[in-house]
């Protein structure tokens, strides 16, 4: 019974760690794409200023 409890805790910790890792990757990916989008928008604005 006690051993089963330890295994359950280990499984919970591992799955939580993996879940947090995936979440962290998603957040990084999202923030990176947001940054790229804002840079692209800024680039387009610069082009518009040049063409005016």
ChimeraX attribute file (.defattr): number of C-alpha atoms within 10 A of each C-alpha:
attribute: neighborCount
match mode: 1-to-1
recipient: residues
	/A:1	6
	/A:2	7
	/A:3	8
	/A:4	9
	/A:5	10
	/A:6	11
	/A:7	12
	/A:8	12
	/A:9	12
	/A:10	12
	/A:11	12
	/A:12	12
	/A:13	12
	/A:14	12
	/A:15	12
	/A:16	12
	/A:17	12
	/A:18	12
	/A:19	12
	/A:20	12
	/A:21	12
	/A:22	12
	/A:23	12
	/A:24	12
	/A:25	12
	/A:26	12
	/A:27	12
	/A:28	12
	/A:29	12
	/A:30	12
	/A:31	12
	/A:32	12
	/A:33	12
	/A:34	12
	/A:35	12
	/A:36	12
	/A:37	12
	/A:38	12
	/A:39	12
	/A:40	12
	/A:41	12
	/A:42	12
	/A:43	12
	/A:44	12
	/A:45	12
	/A:46	11
	/A:47	11
	/A:48	10
	/A:49	9
	/A:50	8
	/A:51	7
	/A:52	5
